[in-house]
Every structure is written in C-alpha cells, then in structure tokens.
Amino acid sequence: MAKTDAQNWDNYWQGRASTATGNALIEVGIEDNHDLNRFWLEHLESQPKQTQIIDLACGAGSVLKHALKLGLPNLTGVDISSNALRSLTNNISHASAICAPVKDTGLNNQTYDLAVSQFGIEYAGSREDLLQTFQEMHRILKPGGDIIVVAHIKDGVVYEGCIDSLSQIELIEESQFIPVSKKILQTLYKEPSPTRDSQLQTLMGALNQSASPISNWLRGLDRSKNVFARFTYHLLESSHKLITHHSAFSKADSLEWLEGMQLELDAYKGRMTSMTRAALDQDDLAALMQSLASKDIGLNFSPHEKMFFANRQKPAAWVIKATKNL
Ligand SMILES: C[S@@+](CC[C@H](N)C(=O)[O-])C[C@H]1O[C@@H](n2cnc3c(N)ncnc32)[C@H](O)[C@@H]1O
C-alpha cells in the first residue's frame, strides 16, 4: 500500500477521534446500521467466551463493540492507522491494538479462533494484496478457525451512495464556489476604491451563480441523514457569514477556514473514490476463490452471499465465510 493511503486514513481517523463508534458507513448516510448490528450479534453470540477474535482493518471497532457487548473478552484489532487504533482503545480499553497492514500483520501463527472484517480487508490495496490478506488470515488462525468478512459490493447501495457523493463533490468543484469565495475575501480586505467595488460586484454575481445549483441540490435533502449535505450547508452558510461580516474576522483566519474546507472536500473525495475502488464484483470474488484454491492453503469457503439492508432492493455487501482445515 502506498504511504499516502496510510496517511489519508490516519488523517481521516484523526478527524473522527471524537466520535464514539467510528462506524464506517456514516459518510454514505448510514448511521448505526440495524442490519449490520444484527448480523454481527447473530454471528458472535454463539462464540465461546474464550474465543480469540481478531478484527482486520478494524477502524474504531464497530465489529468488536458487538463482541464486547456479548461479554467476549479476547479482542484484537489490526489497522493501518494508529489514530483508528486510538479510537478503538478509547472505545474498548482492553482490546489489543496492532498497527499493521492486513496482508502482513506480524502476528504469531495459529493464534486466533475467529477473524472478522467489516468493510475493511478489501481496502488492502490490489487484488493481489487481498489474496495475500486471506493467506495471512489463514496463517494466524488456529486449525478449525473461522473467517467472516462483510465487504463492499460493486453496484450495491453503499457503492451507489459513494457514486452519488462523488457527483455532488463534482458539482461543488465545477461551481467554483470555494475559489470565488476566496477571491471575494481577498478583494474585501483591500483598501476601498471604485475598482475594488466593481470587482466585488462582478465576483458577487459569480458567487450567486455558483451557489445556485448547490442550494438547489441541498433543498431536496434531509440534512439529518446526509453527512455531505451537512458539510455543504456549513460551507455555504459560513462562507456567507465570512463575507457579509468580514470586518469581524481577520483575512488570514477567513482564508485559512476556506482552505480547510477545500482540504476536507479533497479528503472526502479521496475516501469516496477508495470505497468505490475497494468494492468487489462477482468476477473479483470468483478470481479470488480460484487463486486461493490453486494455492491449496486449506481454507474451505461457503458460497458467498449478498447482504441486504431493510427496504432496499439492491444488496449492501458481500458476506464471505471460510473455515481453516483442521
Ligand atoms: C471503511 S473503514 C472500516 C473500519 C471498520 N471496519 C468499520 O466497519 O467501521 C476501512 C478501514 O481500513 C483501514 N485500512 C485501510 N487499508 C488498510 C490496510 N492495508 N491494512 C490495514 N488497515 C487498513 C482504514 O484505516 C480504515 O480504518
């Protein structure tokens, strides 16, 4: 994995450090998801108390929190981001936190009874990296140990949420809202003059034009359910305040705030893009199973299934299960 990917995740988790659950899907409008919660509770409740559980690409522990609730004490999380692991241990103080790539955890052979991952291992990098991650899970599992993976599915509801977000980001980028706001602020702080006033008039016209499609898009949305709509609303409202009350703020602070919003937008775009790239289709899974079968490492896969969220026709995720031979 490229170093920048690890850094991007670290920045992401640094920004999320204050959130309690760190649920992976909040960004595509799916908060604490009932179907995922039920899935994990059902799969974890039958585990014996001494089960050693490892969550790969665990984030802040949205799977391990279910194990905790069920009173399972032996919990380990692996993630590439040390900030994610900080959130994990804030949520579950006794969990072991390992900062490593999932394809090469550095953990001992045959240590765990159950390896789980939720929207995690498919971020490992290339399809070859994903293959290596399954080999790694096999290595660290005890004989008879189980793998349960919930992975992004191409063209499913989460994938479509990401594609929607990407088109909304494009709308903001194309509108030039942030660069025009920046120019207005730079002009506002200049000495008053007829030239400055006429520049401002032109720029304000351009700003109204660029804000109009964004406001139209926002109008139809329930902001309580859409994180990106909340971000965009904040961008519009606060930029408006910075411009209309510019004398109350310093030029440096105002410009820094706008630059910060641009960075957030770029980071959000990066995450949405990596989610869409991580999503697996039927052919990806068939190729993965074939490669693993050819290596004959001794993992027995159940036929993979699709997970559906309530009231949604398209699937939300793949469910991939395997057991290590005895
Ligand atoms: C979409 S989040 C999911 C987090 C968590 N499983 C959840 O469901 O909330 C993906 C996670 O994968 C981690 N990650 C990405 N690439 C990784 C890699 N190569 N090795 C380990 N963790 C990785 C990220 O830091 C992030 O925490």
The ligand as an SDF file (V2000), in Angstrom:
LIG
                    3D

 27 29  0  0  0  0  0  0  0  0999 V2000
  -14.1190    1.8330    5.7610 C   0  0  0  0  0  0  0  0  0  0  0  0
  -13.0820    1.7210    7.1560 S   0  0  0  0  0  0  0  0  0  0  0  0
  -13.8310    0.3980    8.0670 C   0  0  0  0  0  0  0  0  0  0  0  0
  -13.4920    0.3950    9.5180 C   0  0  0  0  0  0  0  0  0  0  0  0
  -14.2460   -0.6290   10.3660 C   0  0  0  0  0  0  0  0  0  0  0  0
  -14.0270   -1.9820    9.9320 N   0  0  0  0  0  0  0  0  0  0  0  0
  -15.7180   -0.3260   10.3920 C   0  0  0  0  0  0  0  0  0  0  0  0
  -16.5130   -1.1270    9.8750 O   0  0  0  0  0  0  0  0  0  0  0  0
  -16.0910    0.7280   10.9490 O   0  0  0  0  0  0  0  0  0  0  0  0
  -11.6620    0.9330    6.4660 C   0  0  0  0  0  0  0  0  0  0  0  0
  -10.5360    0.7470    7.4610 C   0  0  0  0  0  0  0  0  0  0  0  0
   -9.4710    0.0620    6.8200 O   0  0  0  0  0  0  0  0  0  0  0  0
   -8.2360    0.5710    7.3050 C   0  0  0  0  0  0  0  0  0  0  0  0
   -7.2340    0.1820    6.3110 N   0  0  0  0  0  0  0  0  0  0  0  0
   -7.1510    0.6160    5.0310 C   0  0  0  0  0  0  0  0  0  0  0  0
   -6.1590   -0.0330    4.4070 N   0  0  0  0  0  0  0  0  0  0  0  0
   -5.6230   -0.8970    5.2920 C   0  0  0  0  0  0  0  0  0  0  0  0
   -4.5740   -1.8620    5.2310 C   0  0  0  0  0  0  0  0  0  0  0  0
   -3.8850   -2.0910    4.1030 N   0  0  0  0  0  0  0  0  0  0  0  0
   -4.2900   -2.5620    6.3450 N   0  0  0  0  0  0  0  0  0  0  0  0
   -4.9570   -2.3470    7.5000 C   0  0  0  0  0  0  0  0  0  0  0  0
   -5.9840   -1.4700    7.6090 N   0  0  0  0  0  0  0  0  0  0  0  0
   -6.3040   -0.7590    6.5170 C   0  0  0  0  0  0  0  0  0  0  0  0
   -8.5010    2.0510    7.4560 C   0  0  0  0  0  0  0  0  0  0  0  0
   -7.6020    2.7030    8.3250 O   0  0  0  0  0  0  0  0  0  0  0  0
   -9.9380    2.0360    7.9900 C   0  0  0  0  0  0  0  0  0  0  0  0
   -9.9350    2.0010    9.3960 O   0  0  0  0  0  0  0  0  0  0  0  0
  1  2  1  0
  2  3  1  0
  2 10  1  0
  3  4  1  0
  4  5  1  0
  5  6  1  0
  5  7  1  0
  7  8  2  0
  7  9  1  0
 10 11  1  0
 11 12  1  0
 11 26  1  0
 12 13  1  0
 13 14  1  0
 13 24  1  0
 14 15  1  0
 14 23  1  0
 15 16  2  0
 16 17  1  0
 17 18  1  0
 17 23  2  0
 18 19  1  0
 18 20  2  0
 20 21  1  0
 21 22  2  0
 22 23  1  0
 24 25  1  0
 24 26  1  0
 26 27  1  0
M  CHG  2   2   1   9  -1
M  END
$$$$
